[in-house]
Amino acid sequence: MEVWHDFSSLMPGWQVVNRAIGGTTTTYWVERLAEVLAEEQPDAVFCYVGSNDVATGASTDDVGEGFRRIREILTAYDSTIPFACLSIIKAPQRVGRFDEIAAANAAERKSLQPGDLWIDSDPFFLTADDAPIAKYYVEDGLHLTADAYLKLTQHVAPDLRDWLKNFESSPRPSIPLIRRASLHSERAALIDGNGSHTYADLLAASARVSGWLRGEAGDLAEARVAFLVPSSFTYAAVLWGIWQAGGIAVPLCTQHPAHELSYVISDCGAEIVVSDPQYESLLRPVAEALGRRFLLTTEIPGAAPASQPDVPLSRGALIVYTSGTTGKPKGALSTHATLTAQIQSLVTAWEWSANDRIALFLPLHHVHGILNVLSCALWSGASCEMLPGFEPGPVWERIRDDKLTVFMAVPTIYTRLIAFWEAAADAEKAALSAGSRRLRLMVSGSAALPVSVFEKWREISGHALLERYGMTEIGMALSNPFRGQRLPGHVGSPLPGVEVRLLDEAGQLVPDGTPGEIQIHGPTVFREYWDKPEATAATFTADGWFRTGDIAVCQNSVYRILGRSSVDIIKTGGYKVSALEIEEELRNHPAIDQCAVVGVADLEWGERVAAAVVLKPGMSLALKPLRDWAKEFLAVYKIPSLLETVPELPRNAMGKVVKPEVAKFFKKS
């Protein structure tokens, strides 16, 4: 209608697109609304909602149903989009029904999200010249005339202008995770050693980081930014700032020596390296030797740019380094669409909400800490306390004092918490157990959870730990149920949006109860190994499924992991490391002639890194000197904790080391 031109003039700075979607049936206009959203991709939505049939005696539930359907469609399109709704009463002559409609409207207001705007139109107050708006109806009393729409528009425009100022003053980010923060502006997002920080603080800080990184460039356009920042508010601000600037974030490990940091920065081709001051002496020489731009977090400016680049969800977002059977770590690249799918899957399955509180003490260069804890919490409007690391005492204190609702850790951490509990006095044991029972969810992952730990933790806390299965390349794929029976030694069923199949060595689907390789398909799967097209191609099947290399059986739709298809992958303390990479470094030791590295089962660590070595003539070697030497080249968790010197390594007829035979050297350990 022409009247909408007048509406545009009432909303300076905004282009108003009028798309009439009314119809004779709810199904029709619901379908039309979804089409309009896809076509126009609006930055905000304003709808009239009401029942044209109120005058004829139709149910007042139509008003509520209309709102519910609009909210459903908007949530599917983009749950963070600013939404304003004008509730219209289109039959002023039926005064007796106003109370019913007002009650229905009040009920629907409860479904509003933070930031939504609801406007009631009362025909007795909406006037042009102190006359009821009823005079603007056509004779059938069912439809508003153009004049009536104009009066309504003039009435609501001031409210809409005030409402939209919130979004004009802070440009709406294009990345869903970041955009959702505006729904929870004043809530506590992160707590660290410097205090509590709101979602508004995080949005402002990350916007400043974005402008700082971009400099004169309008968009980093998938430039890689490596960063070494401890668990803190600044970590999250740098991560989000990289994403808002259009770059790919490459988190570095705080435990890695210069040798490994240099490899990651060089391999991913990072153009910018960001460091916390405490790591400057370690990281600056590495960055400068590689000719990379080096920045300190203390240099982040105090002002944010006026605008941020539009970042498509198809763009690369995060490179996390994982180890494969080739020995050298590979950078697994996930897009914003991938990360969004991974987060939404977990938020749905584990029923995250803004009322949740979680402690983060896991490494922040792995998906467990970045996605499962930090990103799921921030997506939900929850609060995340970022601890500098794990210590059983402070963590138990938070559990005991009712500061948490959700808890996520690796089996090694649960083992240490159990040891702390067992050493406590009886009164303290009772307090710790009572505190743990108040949590709603406790999760274990990143390594197989021993059944003995599962049972002991249930005895202490009352919780049957929710064990799940995932990988850097796929996020989380399988999970025991949030509601329902959790089976010890099992990792549950496929998460929302994840397809799982088991294939034998011939590439055929296996029947229930038969072992097969886990293969994954769906929007949660990563895009590629960075700059390694051959490795990427090798890890996908011809029909596009990701090969995990893990073997499992499935019975009654519940999966149980049997182990790795490669003996060269070791899971220790929640980390997945390559035996081949460690062997490559150990061969540089002056006393070592040959070596083989295997994982040895361990209750606390899952597996311990064990090295069998053949020494050069006249040489000797003990474990402690080896560990001291290796710290210069390997992360602490990769350094062997078991050592055996042997006269020769067991090999097959082709000269290949037989790893199962090597593992037998350590049975006594």
For each residue, the residues with C-beta under 8 A, 3 or more apart:
1: 4 18 20 146 149
2: 5 6 146
3: 6 7 146 149 150 153
4: 1 7 8 16 18 153
5: 2 8 9
6: 2 3 9 10 150 153
7: 3 4 10 11 16 18 153 157
8: 4 5 11 14 15 16
9: 5 6 12
10: 6 7 153 154 157 161
11: 7 8 14 16 157 160 161 164
12: 9
13: 168
14: 8 11 44 164
15: 8
16: 4 7 8 11
17: 40 42
18: 1 4 7
19: 36 40
20: 1
21: 29 32 33 36
22: 29 52
23: 28 29 32
24: 28
25: 28 29
26: 29 30 62 65 66 69
27: 30 31
28: 23 24 25 31 32
29: 21 22 23 25 26 32 33
30: 26 27 33 34 69 73
31: 27 28 34 35
32: 21 23 28 29 35 36
33: 21 29 30 36 37 70 73
34: 30 31 37 38 73 76 77
35: 31 32 38 39
36: 19 21 32 33 39 40
37: 33 34 40 41 42 45 73 74 77
38: 34 35 41 77
39: 35 36
40: 17 19 36 37
41: 37 38
42: 17 37 45 81
43: 81 82 167 172
44: 14 81 82 83 84 164 167
45: 37 42 74 81 82 83 84
46: 83 84 85 86 160
47: 70 83 84 85 86
48: 86 88 152
49: 63 66 67 70 85 86 87 88
50: 54 62 63 66 87 88 89 90
51: 54 58 59 60 62 63 66 90
52: 22 90 142 143
53: 56 57 58 62 142
54: 50 51 57 58 60 62 63 89 90 91 94 97 101
55: 90 91 93 94 141 142
56: 53 142
57: 53 54
58: 51 53 54 62
59: 51 62
60: 51 54 63 64 97 100 101 104
61: 64 65 104
62: 26 50 51 53 54 58 59 65 66
63: 49 50 51 54 60 66 67 87 101 104 105 108
64: 60 61 67 68 104 105 107 108
65: 26 61 62 68 69
66: 26 49 50 51 62 63 69 70
67: 49 63 64 70 71 85 87 108 111
68: 64 65 71 72 108 111
69: 26 30 65 66 72 73
70: 33 47 49 66 67 73 74 83 85
71: 67 68 74 75 83 111
72: 68 69 75 76
73: 30 33 34 37 69 70 76 77
74: 37 45 70 71 77 78 79 81 83
75: 71 72 79
76: 34 72 73
77: 34 37 38 73 74 81
78: 74 81 176 179
79: 74 75 113 176 180
80: 176 179 180 182 183
81: 42 43 44 45 74 77 78
82: 43 44 45 115 116 117 163 164 166 167 172
83: 44 45 46 47 70 71 74 113 115 116 117
84: 44 45 46 47 116 117 118 119 159 160 163
85: 46 47 49 67 70 116 117 118 119
86: 46 47 48 49 119 121 152 156
87: 49 50 63 67 101 105 108 118 119 120 121
88: 48 49 50 121 144 152
89: 50 54 92 98 101 121 122 123
90: 50 51 52 54 55 137 142 143 144
91: 54 55 94 97 141 142
92: 89 95 123 124 132 133 134 137
93: 55 134 141
94: 54 55 91 97 98
95: 92 98
96: 99
97: 54 60 91 94 100 101
98: 89 94 95 101 102
99: 96 102 103
100: 60 97 103 104
101: 54 60 63 87 89 97 98 104 105
102: 98 99 105 106 120
103: 99 100 106 107
104: 60 61 63 64 100 101 107 108
105: 63 64 87 101 102 108 109 118 120
106: 102 103 109 110
107: 64 103 104 110
108: 63 64 67 68 87 104 105 111 112 118
109: 105 106 112 118
110: 106 107
111: 67 68 71 108
112: 108 109 116 118
113: 79 83 116 183
114: 183 184 185 381
115: 82 83 166 182 183
116: 82 83 84 85 112 113
117: 82 83 84 85 159 160 163
118: 84 85 87 105 108 109 112
119: 84 85 86 87 156 159
120: 87 102 105
121: 86 87 88 89 126 152 155 156
122: 89 125 126
123: 89 92 126 132 133 134
124: 92 132
125: 122
126: 121 122 123 132 133 151 152 155
127: 130 131 132 133 151
128: 131 133 136 147 151
129:
130: 127
131: 127 128 135
132: 92 123 124 126 127 135
133: 92 123 126 127 128 136 137 148 151 152
134: 92 93 123 137
135: 131 132
136: 128 133 144 145 147 148 151
137: 90 92 133 134 141 142 143 144 145 148
138: 141 142 143 144 145
139:
140: 143
141: 55 91 93 137 138
142: 52 53 55 56 90 91 137 138
143: 52 90 137 138 140
144: 88 90 136 137 138 148 149 152
145: 136 137 138 148 149
146: 1 2 3 149 150
147: 128 136 150 151
148: 133 136 137 144 145 151 152
149: 1 3 144 145 146 152 153
150: 3 6 146 147 153 154
151: 126 127 128 133 136 147 148 154 155
152: 48 86 88 121 126 133 144 148 149 155 156
153: 3 4 6 7 10 149 150 156 157
154: 10 150 151 157
155: 121 126 151 152
156: 86 119 121 152 153 159 160
157: 7 10 11 153 154 160 161
158: 161 162
159: 84 117 119 156 162 163
160: 11 46 84 117 156 157 163 164
161: 10 11 157 158 164 165
162: 158 159 165
163: 82 84 117 159 160 166
164: 11 14 44 82 160 161 167 168
165: 161 162 168 169
166: 82 115 163 169 170 182
167: 43 44 82 164 170 172 182
168: 13 164 165
169: 165 166
170: 166 167 182 203 207
171: 306 307 308
172: 43 82 167 179 182
173: 178 179 181 203 244 308 311
174: 179 308 310 311 312
175: 178 179 243 244 311 313 317 336
176: 78 79 80 179 180 313 336 340
177: 180 181 240 339 340 343 375 378 379
178: 173 175 181 203 206 240 243 244
179: 78 80 172 173 174 175 176 182
180: 79 80 176 177 183 184 378 379 381
181: 173 177 178 184 185 189 199 200 202 203 378
182: 80 115 166 167 170 172 179 185 199 203
183: 80 113 114 115 180 381
184: 114 180 181 187 189 199 354 381
185: 114 181 182 198 199 200 203
186: 198 199 200
187: 184 198 199 354 381 383
188: 191 196 197 198 383
189: 181 184 197 198 199 201 202 236 378 383 384
190: 196 197 202 233 236 383 384 385 386
191: 188 195 196 197 383 384 385 386
192: 195 197 231 232 233 385 386
193: 232 388
194: 197 232 233
195: 191 192
196: 188 190 191
197: 188 189 190 191 192 194 201 202 205 233
198: 185 186 187 188 189 201 202
199: 181 182 184 185 186 187 189 202 203 378 381
200: 181 185 186 203 204
201: 189 197 198 204 205 233
202: 181 189 190 197 198 199 205 206 233 236 237 240 378
203: 170 173 178 181 182 185 199 200 206 207
204: 200 201 207 208 304
205: 197 201 202 208 209 233 234 237 241 300
206: 178 202 203 209 210 236 237 238 239 240 241 243 244
207: 170 203 204 210 211 241 244 304 305 308
208: 204 205 211 212 237 241 300 301 302 303 304
209: 205 206 212 213 237 238 240 241 242 244 245 300
210: 206 207 213 214 241 242 244 245 304 305 308
211: 207 208 214 245 301 303 304 305
212: 208 209 215 241 295 299 300 301
213: 209 210 220 225 241 242 245 247 272 274 295
214: 210 211 217 218 219 220 245 246 305 309
215: 212
216:
217: 214 220
218: 214 309
219: 214 245 246 309 311
220: 213 214 217 223 225 242 245 246 247 309
221: 246
222: 246 247 248 315 316
223: 220 246 247 248 271 272
224: 247 248 250 268 269 270 271 272 319
225: 213 220 242 245 247 248 249 250 270 271 272 273 274
226: 250 251 252 264 265 268 270 272 273 274 292
227: 238 239 242 249 250 251 252 273 274 275
228: 252 254 261 273 274 275 276 279 282 283
229: 232 234 235 238 274 275 276 297
230: 235 254 276 278 388
231: 192 235 360 361 364 369 386 387 388 389
232: 192 193 194 229 235 236 386
233: 190 192 194 197 201 202 205 236 237 386
234: 205 229 237 238 276 297
235: 229 230 231 232 238 239 364 386
236: 189 190 202 206 232 233 239 240 374 378 386
237: 202 205 206 208 209 233 234 240 241 300
238: 206 209 227 229 234 235 241 242 249 274 297
239: 206 227 235 236 242 243 249 251 370
240: 177 178 202 206 209 236 237 243 244
241: 205 206 207 208 209 210 212 213 237 238 244 245
242: 209 210 213 220 225 227 238 239 245 247 248 249
243: 175 178 206 239 240 246 247 249 311 317 336
244: 173 175 178 206 207 209 210 240 241 308 309 311
245: 209 210 211 213 214 219 220 225 241 242 308 309
246: 214 219 220 221 222 223 243 309 311 315
247: 213 220 222 223 224 225 242 243 272
248: 222 223 224 225 242 268 316 317 318 319 333
249: 225 227 238 239 242 243 317 318 319
250: 224 225 226 227 264 265 268 270 318 319 331
251: 226 227 239 318 320 364 365 370
252: 226 227 228 256 261 264 265 283 365
253: 256 260 261 363 365 635
254: 228 230 279 363 365
255: 363 635 636 637
256: 252 253 260 261 264 635
257: 260 261 631 632 633 634 635
258: 261 262 282 283 285 286
259: 262 263 632 633
260: 253 256 257 263 264 633 634 635
261: 228 252 253 256 257 258 264 265 282 283 286
262: 258 259 265 266 286 289 290
263: 259 260 266 267 328 329
264: 226 250 252 256 260 261 267 268 270 321 329 331
265: 226 250 252 261 262 268 270 273 286 287 290 292
266: 262 263 269 290
267: 263 264 329 331 530 531
268: 224 226 248 250 264 265 319 331 530 531
269: 224 266 530 531
270: 224 225 226 250 264 265 273 292
271: 223 224 225 292 293
272: 213 223 224 225 226 247 292 293 295
273: 225 226 227 228 265 270 283 286 287 292 293 294 295
274: 213 225 226 227 228 229 238 295 296 297
275: 227 228 229 279 280 283 284 287 294 295 296 297
276: 228 229 230 234 279 280 296 297
277: 280 296 297 298
278: 230
279: 228 254 275 276 282 283
280: 275 276 277 283 284 296
281: 284 285
282: 228 258 261 279 285 286
283: 228 252 258 261 273 275 279 280 286 287 294
284: 275 280 281 287 288 294
285: 258 281 282 288 289
286: 258 261 262 265 273 282 283 289 290
287: 265 273 275 283 284 290 292 293 294
288: 284 285 291 292 294
289: 262 285 286
290: 262 265 266 286 287
291: 288
292: 226 265 270 271 272 273 287 288
293: 271 272 273 287
294: 273 275 283 284 287 288
295: 212 213 272 273 274 275 299
296: 274 275 276 277 280 299
297: 229 234 238 274 275 276 277 300
298: 277
299: 212 295 296
300: 205 208 209 212 237 297
301: 208 211 212
302: 208
303: 208 211
304: 204 207 208 210 211
305: 207 210 211 214 308
306: 171
307: 171
308: 171 173 174 207 210 244 245 305
309: 214 218 219 220 244 245 246
310: 174
311: 173 174 175 219 243 244 246 315 336
312: 174 315 336
313: 175 176 335 336 337 340
314: 335 336 337
315: 222 246 311 312 335 336
316: 222 248 319 333 334 335 527
317: 175 243 248 249 334 335 336 338 339
318: 248 249 250 251 333 334 339 370
319: 224 248 249 250 268 316 331 332 333 334 530
320: 251 331 332 334 365 366 367 370 472
321: 264 329 330 331 332 365 472
322: 329 330 332 471 472 473 576
323: 327 329 330 569 576 577 578 581
324: 327 328 329 330 535 569 578
325: 549 566 568 569 578 580
326: 330 535 578 580
327: 323 324 568 578 580 581 583 584
328: 263 324 578 581
329: 263 264 267 321 322 323 324 578 581
330: 321 322 323 324 326 529 530 532 535
331: 250 264 267 268 319 320 321 529 530 531 532
332: 319 320 321 322 472 473 526 529 530
333: 248 316 318 319 526 527 528 529 530
334: 316 317 318 319 320 338 339 342 475 526 527
335: 313 314 315 316 317 338 339 527
336: 175 176 243 311 312 313 314 315 317 339 340
337: 313 314 340 341 523
338: 317 334 335 341 342 475 523 524 525 526 527
339: 177 317 318 334 335 336 342 343 371 375 475
340: 176 177 313 336 337 343 344
341: 337 338 344 345 475 497 522 523 524
342: 334 338 339 345 346 367 371 475 476 524
343: 177 339 340 346 347 371 375 376 379
344: 340 341 347 348 379 496 497
345: 341 342 348 349 475 476 495 496 497 498 524
346: 342 343 349 350 352 371 372 376 475 476 495
347: 343 344 350 351 352 376 379 380
348: 344 345 351 496
349: 345 346 479 482 495 496
350: 346 347 376 406 441 443 466 479 482
351: 347 348 441 482
352: 346 347 356 376 377 379 380 382 406
353: 356 380 381 382
354: 184 187 380 381 382
355: 382 405
356: 352 353 377 380 382 383 405 406 440
357: 382 383 384 385 403 404 405 406
358: 373 377 382 383 384 385 404 405 406 407 408
359: 384 385 387 395 398 403 404 407
360: 231 364 369 373 374 377 384 385 386 387
361: 231 387 388 389 390 395 409 413
362: 366 368 369 373 390 408 409 410 574
363: 253 254 255 366 368 369 574 575
364: 231 235 251 360 369 370 374
365: 251 252 253 254 320 321 369 370
366: 320 362 363 369 370 446 472 574 575
367: 320 342 370 371 372 470 472 475
368: 362 363 371 372 373 408 410 445 446 574
369: 231 360 362 363 364 365 366 372 373 374
370: 239 251 318 320 364 365 366 367 373 374 375
371: 339 342 343 346 367 368 374 375 376 475 476
372: 346 367 368 369 375 376 408 443 445 470 476
373: 358 360 362 368 369 370 376 377 384 408
374: 236 360 364 369 370 371 377 378 384 386
375: 177 339 343 370 371 372 378 379
376: 343 346 347 350 352 371 372 373 379 380 382
377: 352 356 358 360 373 374 380 382 383 384
378: 177 180 181 189 199 202 236 374 375 381 382 384
379: 177 180 343 344 347 352 375 376
380: 347 352 353 354 356 376 377
381: 114 180 183 184 187 199 353 354 378
382: 352 353 354 355 356 357 358 376 377 378 406
383: 187 188 189 190 191 356 357 358 377
384: 189 190 191 357 358 359 360 373 374 377 378
385: 190 191 192 357 358 359 360 398 403 404
386: 190 191 192 231 232 233 235 236 360 374
387: 231 359 360 361 390 394 395
388: 193 230 231 361
389: 231 361
390: 361 362 387 395 409 413 416
391: 394 395
392: 395 396 416 417 419 420
393: 396 397 420
394: 387 391 397 398
395: 359 361 387 390 391 392 398 399 413 417
396: 392 393 399 400 417 420 421 432 435
397: 393 394 400 401
398: 359 385 394 395 401 403 404
399: 395 396 403 404 407 432 435 436 439
400: 396 397 431 432 434 435 436
401: 397 398 435
402: 435 438
403: 357 359 385 398 399
404: 357 358 359 385 398 399 407 439
405: 355 356 357 358 439 440 441
406: 350 352 356 357 358 382 439 440 441 442 443
407: 358 359 399 404 439 441 442 443
408: 358 362 368 372 373 442 443 444 445
409: 361 362 390 413 414 417 443 444
410: 362 368 413 414 444 445 446 447 573 574 606
411: 414 415 444 446 447 448 449 450 453 574 606
412: 415 416 447 573 574 604 605 606
413: 361 390 395 409 410 416 417 574
414: 409 410 411 417 418 444 449 453 457 465
415: 411 412 418 419 453 603 604
416: 390 392 412 413 419 420 604
417: 392 395 396 409 413 414 420 421 457
418: 414 415 421 422 453 456 457 460
419: 392 415 416 422 423
420: 392 393 396 416 417 423 424
421: 396 417 418 424 429 432 433 460
422: 418 419
423: 419 420
424: 420 421 428 429 432
425: 428 429
426: 429 430
427: 430 431
428: 424 425 431 432
429: 421 424 425 426 432 433
430: 426 427 433 434
431: 400 427 428 434 435
432: 396 399 400 421 424 428 429 435 436 460
433: 421 429 430 436 437 460 461 462
434: 400 430 431 437 438
435: 396 399 400 401 402 431 432 438 439
436: 399 400 432 433 439 442 460 461 462 463
437: 433 434 461 462 463
438: 402 434 435
439: 399 404 405 406 407 435 436 442 461 463
440: 356 405 406
441: 350 351 405 406 407 466 482
442: 406 407 408 436 439 457 461 463 465 466
443: 350 372 406 407 408 409 465 466 467 468
444: 408 409 410 411 414 449 454 465 466 467 468
445: 368 372 408 410 467 468 469 470 476
446: 366 368 410 411 571 574 575 576
447: 410 411 412 571 572 573 574 606 607
448: 411 561 571 606
449: 411 414 444 453 454 465 467 488 489
450: 411 453 454 603
451: 454 455 488 489
452: 455 456 603
453: 411 414 415 418 449 450 456 457 603
454: 444 449 450 451 457 458 464 465 467 488 489
455: 451 452 458 459 488
456: 418 452 453 459 460
457: 414 417 418 442 453 454 460 461 463 465
458: 454 455 461 462 463 464 465
459: 455 456
460: 418 421 432 433 436 456 457
461: 433 436 437 439 442 457 458
462: 433 436 437 458
463: 436 437 439 442 457 458
464: 454 458 486 488
465: 414 442 443 444 449 454 457 458 486
466: 350 441 442 443 444 479 480 481 482 486 492
467: 443 444 445 449 454 479 480 486 488 490 491 492
468: 443 444 445 476 478 479 480 491 492 495
469: 445 476 477 478 479 491 492 518 550 559 561
470: 367 372 445 474 475 476 477 478
471: 322 474 475 477 548
472: 320 321 322 332 366 367 526 576
473: 322 332 525 526 539 546 548
474: 470 471 477 498 520 524 525 526 546 548
475: 334 338 339 341 342 345 346 367 371 470 471 524
476: 342 345 346 371 372 445 468 469 470 479 495 498 524
477: 469 470 471 474 494 495 498 500 518 520 524 548
478: 468 469 470 491 492 493 494 495 498 500 559
479: 349 350 466 467 468 469 476 491 492 493 495
480: 466 467 468 484 486 487 490 491 492
481: 466 484 485 486 492 493
482: 349 350 351 441 466
483:
484: 480 481
485: 481
486: 464 465 466 467 480 481 490 492
487: 480 490 492 558
488: 449 451 454 455 464 467
489: 449 451 454 560
490: 467 480 486 487 558 559 560
491: 467 468 469 478 479 480 552 559 560 561
492: 466 467 468 469 478 479 480 481 486 487 558 559
493: 478 479 481 557 558 559
494: 477 478 498 499 500
495: 345 346 349 468 476 477 478 479 498 524
496: 344 345 348 349
497: 341 344 345 522 523 524
498: 345 474 476 477 478 494 495 520 521 522 524
499: 494 520 521 522
500: 477 478 494 518 519 520 559
501: 509 516 518 519 521 545
502: 509 510 514 515 516 517 518 519 552 553 554
503: 507 508 509 510 516 517 519
504: 507 508 510 514 515 516 517
505: 517
506:
507: 503 504 541
508: 503 504
509: 501 502 503 516
510: 502 503 504 514 515 516
511: 514
512: 553 554 555 556
513: 553 554 555
514: 502 504 510 511 553
515: 502 504 510 551 552 553 562
516: 501 502 503 504 509 510 551 552 553
517: 502 503 504 505 547 548 549 550 551 565
518: 469 477 500 501 502 548 550 551 552 559 561
519: 500 501 502 503 541 545 546 547 548
520: 474 477 498 499 500 524 525 545 546 548
521: 498 499 501 525 544 545 546
522: 341 497 498 499 525
523: 337 338 341 497
524: 338 341 342 345 474 475 476 477 495 497 498 520
525: 338 473 474 520 521 522 546
526: 332 333 334 338 472 473 474 546
527: 316 333 334 335 338
528: 333 532 533 536
529: 330 331 332 333 532 535 536 539
530: 267 268 269 319 330 331 332 333
531: 267 268 269 331
532: 330 331 528 529 535 536
533: 528 536 537
534: 537 538
535: 324 326 330 529 532 538 539
536: 528 529 532 533 539 540
537: 533 534 540
538: 534 535
539: 473 529 535 536 546 547
540: 536 537 544 545 546 547
541: 507 519 544 545 546 547
542:
543:
544: 521 540 541
545: 501 519 520 521 540 541
546: 473 474 519 520 521 525 526 539 540 541
547: 517 519 539 540 541
548: 471 473 474 477 517 518 519 520
549: 325 517 564 565 566 569
550: 469 517 518 561 562 563 564 565
551: 515 516 517 518 561 562 563 564 565
552: 491 502 515 516 518 559 560 561 562
553: 502 512 513 514 515 516 559 560 562
554: 502 512 513 557 558 559 560
555: 512 513 558 560
556: 512
557: 493 554
558: 487 490 492 493 554 555
559: 469 478 490 491 492 493 500 518 552 553 554
560: 489 490 491 552 553 554 555
561: 448 469 491 518 550 551 552
562: 515 550 551 552 553
563: 550 551
564: 549 550 551 567 569
565: 517 549 550 551
566: 325 549 569
567: 564 579 598 599 659 660
568: 325 327 578 579 580 659
569: 323 324 325 549 564 566 576 577 578 579 599
570: 576 577 578 579 597 598 599 607 609
571: 446 447 448 574 575 576 577 599 606 607
572: 447 575 577 599 602 605 606 607 608 609 637
573: 410 412 447 605 606 637
574: 362 363 366 368 410 411 412 413 446 447 571 606
575: 363 366 446 571 572 637 638
576: 322 323 446 472 569 570 571
577: 323 569 570 571 572 581 582 609 637 638
578: 323 324 325 326 327 328 329 568 569 570 581 582
579: 567 568 569 570 582 583 596 597 598 599 609 659
580: 325 326 327 568 583 584 597
581: 323 327 328 329 577 578 584 585 638
582: 577 578 579 585 586 597 609 611 634 638 639 640
583: 327 579 580 586 587 595 596 597
584: 327 580 581 587 588
585: 581 582 588 630 633 634
586: 582 583 589 592 595 597 611 613 626 630 640
587: 583 584 592 594 595
588: 584 585 592 633
589: 586 592 621 626 629 630
590: 616 619
591: 615 616 619 620 621
592: 586 587 588 589 595 613 614 615 616 621
593: 613 614 615 616
594: 587 613 614 648 649
595: 583 586 587 592 611 612 613 614 649
596: 579 583 611 612 649 657 659 662
597: 570 579 580 582 583 586 609 610 611 612 640
598: 567 570 579 610 612 659 662 663 666
599: 567 569 570 571 572 579 607 608 609 610 663
600: 607 608 610 642 663 666 669
601: 606 607
602: 572 605 606 607 608
603: 415 450 452 453
604: 412 415 416
605: 412 572 573 602 608
606: 410 411 412 447 448 571 572 573 574 601 602
607: 447 570 571 572 599 600 601 602
608: 572 599 600 602 605 641 642
609: 570 572 577 579 582 597 599 637 638 639 640 641 642
610: 597 598 599 600 640 641 642 643 644 663 665 666 669
611: 582 586 595 596 597 626 640 642 643 644
612: 595 596 597 598 644 645 646 649 662 665 666
613: 586 592 593 594 595 621 643 644 645 646
614: 592 593 594 595 645 646 647 648 649
615: 591 592 593 619 620 621 645
616: 590 591 592 593 619
617:
618:
619: 590 591 615 616
620: 591 615
621: 589 591 592 613 615 625 626 643 645
622: 625 626 643
623: 626 627 640 641 642 643
624: 627 628
625: 621 622 628 629
626: 586 589 611 621 622 623 629 630 640 643
627: 623 624 630 631 639 640 641
628: 624 625 631
629: 589 625 626 632
630: 585 586 589 626 627 633 634 638 639 640
631: 257 627 628 634 636 639
632: 257 259 629
633: 257 259 260 585 588 630
634: 257 260 582 585 630 631 638 639
635: 253 255 256 257 260 638 639
636: 255 631 639
637: 255 572 573 575 577 609
638: 575 577 581 582 609 630 634 635
639: 582 609 627 630 631 634 635 636
640: 582 586 597 609 610 611 623 626 627 630 643
641: 608 609 610 623 627
642: 600 608 609 610 611 623 666 669
643: 610 611 613 621 622 623 626 640
644: 610 611 612 613 665 666
645: 612 613 614 615 621
646: 612 613 614 649 665
647: 614
648: 594 614
649: 594 595 596 612 614 646 657 662
650: 657 658 661 662
651: 654 655 656 657 658
652: 655 656 658
653:
654: 651
655: 651 652
656: 651 652
657: 596 649 650 651 662
658: 650 651 652 661 662
659: 567 568 579 596 598 662 663
660: 567 663 664
661: 650 658 664
662: 596 598 612 649 650 657 658 659 665
663: 598 599 600 610 659 660 666 667
664: 660 661 667
665: 610 612 644 646 662
666: 598 600 610 612 642 644 663 669
667: 663 664
668:
669: 600 610 642 666
